[in-house]
Amino acid sequence: MQGRRVRLFRNGQNQAVRIPREWELLGDEAVMRRDGERLIIEPIAARSLLALLDSWEDDLDDEEAFPEIEDLPPGPVES
């Protein structure tokens, strides 16, 4: 494992670390865990649209979820 010296600093009541640009994580959330004296930071994978749709309940076909909308012809256009 390749290492690099980084700076620790205070951000209010929290201790923070500057992550070098070449090691930046994607997204805006991560999981941090402790393994003995090591801190391990792992990015949280973005959920795909298909995973999101699969997580929704099957009642999206219900008329209450998608009420009938009157399809009116467009009005006149002013020039």
C-alpha positions in Angstrom: 0.0 0.0 0.0 1.4 3.3 -1.0 1.2 6.1 1.6 1.4 9.8 1.6 1.8 12.3 4.5 -1.3 14.5 4.9 -2.3 17.3 7.2 -4.8 17.0 10.0 -6.7 20.1 11.1 -9.7 21.2 13.2 -13.0 22.1 11.7 -15.1 23.3 14.6 -15.3 20.5 17.1 -14.2 17.9 14.5 -10.8 16.8 13.3 -10.5 16.7 9.6 -7.9 15.5 7.0 -7.0 17.0 3.7 -7.4 14.4 0.9 -4.9 14.8 -1.9 -6.5 15.7 -5.2 -5.4 12.5 -6.9 -7.2 10.5 -4.2 -10.5 12.5 -4.2 -13.6 10.4 -3.8 -16.6 10.7 -6.1 -19.9 11.9 -4.8 -20.5 13.8 -1.6 -20.9 11.0 0.9 -18.6 8.3 2.3 -18.5 5.7 5.0 -15.7 5.8 7.6 -14.8 2.9 9.8 -12.0 2.1 12.2 -9.8 -1.0 11.9 -7.5 -1.0 14.9 -5.4 2.2 14.5 -6.5 2.7 10.8 -9.3 4.8 9.5 -10.8 3.5 6.3 -12.9 5.9 4.1 -15.0 4.4 1.3 -17.2 6.3 -1.1 -20.9 5.4 -1.1 -21.8 4.2 -4.6 -24.5 6.2 -6.3 -27.7 4.3 -6.8 -28.7 3.7 -10.3 -32.0 4.8 -11.6 -33.1 1.2 -12.1 -32.3 0.4 -8.4 -34.4 3.4 -7.3 -37.3 2.4 -9.5 -37.1 -1.2 -8.2 -37.2 0.1 -4.6 -40.6 1.9 -5.2 -43.8 0.1 -4.3 -45.9 -1.4 -7.1 -48.8 1.0 -6.6 -47.5 3.5 -9.1 -50.2 2.2 -11.5 -52.9 3.3 -9.1 -55.2 6.1 -10.4 -54.4 8.1 -7.2 -50.7 8.1 -8.1 -51.4 9.3 -11.6 -54.8 11.1 -11.8 -56.5 11.6 -15.1 -55.5 14.9 -16.7 -57.8 16.6 -19.2 -56.0 16.9 -22.6 -57.0 20.4 -23.8 -56.0 21.8 -27.2 -53.4 24.5 -27.0 -54.6 28.1 -26.8 -54.0 30.8 -29.5 -50.4 32.1 -29.8 -49.8 35.8 -29.8 -47.1 37.1 -32.1 
